[in-house]
Amino acid sequence: MKIREMMKWQADGYQTYHFSRINLWIHIIAVPFFIAGTLSLFLSIITLNIILVITSLLLMATSIGVQGYGHGKEKVPAIPFSGFVNAVTRIFLEQLITFPKFVFTGQWYKALKKI
């Protein structure tokens, strides 16, 4: 699946897999940490700071782990990853594009109010 198709697929089904109140709150807190970890990782690579590389990766992994817990609270489970590339692509698209768009378009708040 191409990136553009995957972005549309994620956006179209996002509310289906993000309906639980706890999962919505986990995402609104955890996604910014993933974004900060990603930005920090790029900075740490540019500055060759190994401690910051490790810290950034731990921050990103913790964020994903917490979100995984939140997804476990959903009535409709997320579609499993089909492989490593699919997992990495879907995770980065969700964290950096799909979820921020979900928030900034007001869909996160609408989903929270529906519950």
N, C-alpha and C positions, 0 to 999 in steps of 0.2 A: 504494500500500500504506500502510495506517495505521501509526502509530508502534508501537502495541501488537503488530500483526501482524509488523512488521519486527523487533521485539525477539525475538519467538518464533522467527521464521525464522532470525535470526542465531544464537540460542542452540542451536536444533536442529541446525544444520549446522556449528557452531563447530569441533568436533574434526576434521571432514573437511578443513577448510582450515587447520588449525593442528596439523600432525602432525610436521613436521620439527623436529628437535632445535634447529637453529640458529634457526629461526623462533620457537620457543617462548622461547628465551633472549633473542632480540632484543625480543620483545614484553614480557617481564617487566622489561626495562630501559627500553625506549622509551616504553611507555604511561604510566608515572609522569611522564616528562618532558612528554608531551602534556598530561596533567592539570595539571601545574604551569604550563605555558604558558597553558592556558585560564584558570586562576584568576588568573594574572598579567595576562592580557589584560583581564579584567573590572576588576581593581584599577587598571590603567593607564588605562582609559577613565574610571573614576570620578574618578581624580586628574588626568586630562588630561595624562598623562606620555607624550609622543610617543616618546621613546627606549624606554620600557618597552613601548609598543604594538609597536614594530618588533621588539624583542628577543623578546617573547612570540610574535609571529607566526612569527619565524624558528625559535624552539624547537619550535613546533607543526609547522611544515613539515618541519623536519629529522627529527623523530620519525616523521612519516608516511612520509617518504622512506626512512628506514632500515627501517621495517616493510615497505614495498613491496619492498625488497631481500630481506627475509626471506620474503615471500610467493613470491618468485621461486624459492625453494628447495623449495617444496612440490610434491609429486607431482600434487595436484589443484589447478589454478589457481583463484583466487577468481573469482566471477561478476563480470563487468564491470559498471560503473556504467551505469545507463540514462540518466543526465543529471546536471546540476549539483546539483539539489535532492536527488536520490537519493544522490549521492556525499557531500554534506555531511551528510545525515541518517545514512547508514550509518556514516560515519567517527565522528561524534560519539557515536552510540549504542554503537559498538564500544569506543571509547576510554573513555567515561565510565560505561557500564553493563555491556555484555556481557563485556568482558575482565576487569574487576574481579570480576564475579560468577564467571567461569570460574576465577579464582585463589582467591577466598575460599570457594568450595564444594569446593576440592580437585581440581577437574578438570584444572587446569594441571599439577599434580604427577602425577596419574594418567597424563595424556598423555605427560609426559616419561618416566615409568617404562616405558611400553609400547614405547618406541623401543629 
